[in-house]
Amino acid sequence: MYRFLLSRQWVILTLLALLLIPTMVWLGFWQLDRHEQRVARNDLISASLDAEPVPMAELTTADGGPAPDDRYRPVTATGVYDVAHQVLVRQRTNGDGAMGYHVLTPLLPADGGPAVLVNRGWIAAGQDLTEAPEVPAPPTGEVTVTGRLMADETTANTGVRDRSGLPDGMTMLINSDQREADLGQPMLGGYLELTETSPPDPAEPALEPVPEPDHTGIGAHFAYAIQWWLFAAGVPVGWFLLLRRDANDRRADAAAAAGRAGGRQRPKGAAAGAAGAAEAGERDEAGAAGAGVVRERDVESSTAGA
């Protein structure tokens, strides 16, 4: 009855279903893992932002960046800004989504220790993207800056391609190794995302602070995981429904074919019956004719005797 399952169409369909089920289950767990990573990241950011500020040199060195668990922690650094090695990071947006630049300025400690790369904030782009906009100067003299400790950006962790041939004083990534090579002296790994300056920055207008990283939204990854698992559960259900429909269609076709075959046999039986009746009629007529001849002979004999 189900020999049609060995047909090419059903073999391909069954193999496809067997391939889809584990693939969709894996995609569900992949989305669940992304959900858990997002939740862990939110917890890390929240805990780090609530921590007390510590000197940046305690959490990172010139030989390497901060540990993953130390990202976003409030850190401090003291020194003098080196405007001569200031650069702009291209294609950065502010909290409203407007395009502009981040301003990176090295901070040189008075004790001669490793420099600190400071992201001072955001500035809008001008009409000509090949020319740097006028950037407010940082405070002069020694300052103490407070901000979030951030890991260096790379093409691998940001997806931003580090292009060459940019206008002077512009870059694509916030990377302490690049700025260290430009500065010509050691620099702490990672960078400080500025939130506060002491004494306060007198620049007017001041740079727009970089907004705090989002640590409230979790995205739709958990919903996507449930969706993939529902799809996986729906594959065998759909396969069974197709099987039942195909079997019912084949039974209906078989019944219709049997009905047509029976219809062709009934006319042949009726014709044979009619032929038999005709033969019987002919025999009756022949018998009647024979009886008539006998009667005629009897009459003739009686007449002759008289």
C-alpha angles and dihedrals in degrees: 000000000000097000087118087077086077091060118112092248094054095042090055092045092050093048090049091052091049089052096046097051099062091037092056092044089053092048089053092054090045090056090045089053090051089050091052091047090052092049091048090049091051091050091049093050093046093050093044095050090052093053123103116260117261131182110281091230089066093063103037141025138204089256097057146002130259122292114261092250091054096058117119093016116141110255135175135214134180127208147088124298116245103213092177090072097041116132137184123232110221129225099024124147132210127223091283094051096252115149120244144111140292114228116226118194125173117233114213115207117227091230092062095248125142115309121248122227109224125196097209096187146271131312128186120253120249128231092268110058091193091065126064116240119239106277122206110248117248121243115286123233127025116334136175114226128196125196149127119298108236132186120243116270119239134173088252097056098036106029089229113136113228101229126198126217095051121153115275114281095023133107139170101223138046099232126153093204091059093046091046090057090049093046096046096222136080118285130191114255116257123014142259117248102210121237103153139018128199117231090030119257107257095198116130116229093023123207115271110254117243107253121249113266114263111258102161106067120078098186126221098292095114091051089049090052091054089046093054092048091050089051089051091051091048094057097073090040091054091045091053093048091051090048093052093046092049092048091049091048091050092049091050091050091049092050092049091050091050090050092052091049091051091049091056093051097051097065090053091055092049091051091051091050091050091049091051091050090050091052091049089051091050091051091050091050091049091050092049091050091050091051090052092054091051091051091050091053092049091053092049091051093050091051092050092052092052 
